[in-house]
Every structure is written in structure tokens, then in C-alpha cells.
């Protein structure tokens, strides 16, 4: 594991198990192959407070940014992989 991946994994550790599972699932399965714009969007998402992030991932809140919206779908689907 690279130092960058280790830092991202640590940032994926949240207060809710559901968030941990979704975020680390994406990190493990899709982050390495993601385009740079999506990687940057993932790092921006990790800056959000847990309640906001949970709302986005559960679909009760949406983002206008199409890159972030696509990333959220990728995170949701990574759990199915």
C-alpha cells in the first residue's frame, strides 16, 4: 500500500460503519483506475462532515457537480462488486 492510499484509507474511517464500508469499498475496488478528476472529487467528498456525506450516498441529497454525482454512483456500485 502506498503512503497516499494509507492516508486515504484513514480518511475513509468515519463515525458510521455504513460510510466506512462504502468509502473503503470504492477505495479498494475503483479508486486506482479512476480518472484524475474523479480521484480529486473523492478527496473533496472526504472533506465533508459525516451527515452530509451520508445524505449524498443515500440519495437524500444531490450535488450539482456532474463529476461528484458520477462519483457517488461509483461509490454506491463499488459495494456491489
C-alpha positions in Angstrom: 0.0 0.0 0.0 1.3 3.4 -0.9 1.5 6.3 1.6 -1.2 8.1 -0.4 -3.5 5.0 -0.2 -2.9 4.7 3.5 -3.8 8.3 4.1 -7.0 7.9 2.1 -7.9 4.7 3.9 -7.5 6.6 7.2 -9.7 9.4 5.9 -12.4 6.9 4.9 -12.8 5.8 8.5 -15.9 7.6 9.6 -18.3 7.5 12.5 -20.7 5.2 10.8 -20.0 1.6 9.6 -22.1 2.2 6.5 -19.9 5.1 5.5 -16.7 3.1 6.2 -17.9 0.3 4.0 -19.0 2.4 1.1 -15.9 4.6 1.1 -13.3 1.9 1.6 -15.2 -0.3 -0.9 -14.7 2.4 -3.5 -11.1 3.0 -2.5 -10.3 -0.7 -2.7 -12.1 -1.5 -5.9 -12.2 1.6 -8.1 -10.0 4.4 -6.9 -6.8 3.1 -8.6 -8.5 3.0 -12.0 -10.4 6.2 -11.6 -9.6 9.3 -13.8 -7.8 12.2 -12.0 -11.0 14.3 -11.9 -12.8 11.5 -10.1 -9.9 11.0 -7.7 -9.9 14.7 -6.8 -13.7 14.6 -6.3 -13.3 11.6 -3.9 -10.8 13.6 -1.9 -13.2 16.6 -1.8 -16.0 14.3 -0.6 -13.8 13.1 2.3 -13.7 16.7 3.5 -17.5 16.7 4.1 -19.0 16.1 7.5 -20.4 12.6 8.0 -24.1 13.7 8.0 -23.7 15.5 4.6 -21.8 12.6 3.2 -24.3 10.1 4.3 -27.2 12.1 2.8 -25.3 12.2 -0.5 -24.6 8.5 -0.5 -28.1 7.5 0.5 -29.6 9.8 -2.2 -31.5 12.1 0.1 -29.3 15.0 -1.1 -27.8 15.6 -4.5 -24.9 17.5 -6.0 -25.0 19.8 -9.0 -21.4 18.9 -9.9 -21.7 16.1 -12.5 -18.2 14.7 -11.6 -19.3 14.3 -8.0 -22.7 12.9 -8.9 -21.0 10.3 -11.1 -18.5 9.5 -8.2 -21.4 9.0 -5.8 -22.9 6.4 -8.2 -19.5 4.8 -8.5 -19.2 4.6 -4.7 -22.7 3.0 -4.4 -21.9 0.4 -7.1 -18.5 -0.4 -5.7 -20.3 -2.0 -2.8 -21.9 -4.4 -5.3 -18.6 -5.5 -6.8 
